[in-house]
Amino acid sequence: MNLALIIIIVIAVILAIFGGLNSALSWLLWVAIIIGVIALIVFLFRLISGRNRV
């Protein structure tokens, strides 16, 4: 996996935990979900397309 993709996933998990603990900042949970979905789509796209690029 790409290093940037790993960083995005870690940030999404941290935001999900923080958003779940503090209900006043529950919008962070939605941000974490959106970032996580984007990271998953990017990962699946790279996995399906292969790494044949130079």
Secondary structure, 3 states (H helix, E strand, C coil): CCHHHHHHHHHHHHHHHHHHHCHHHCHHHHHHHHHHHHHHHHHHHHHHHCCCCC
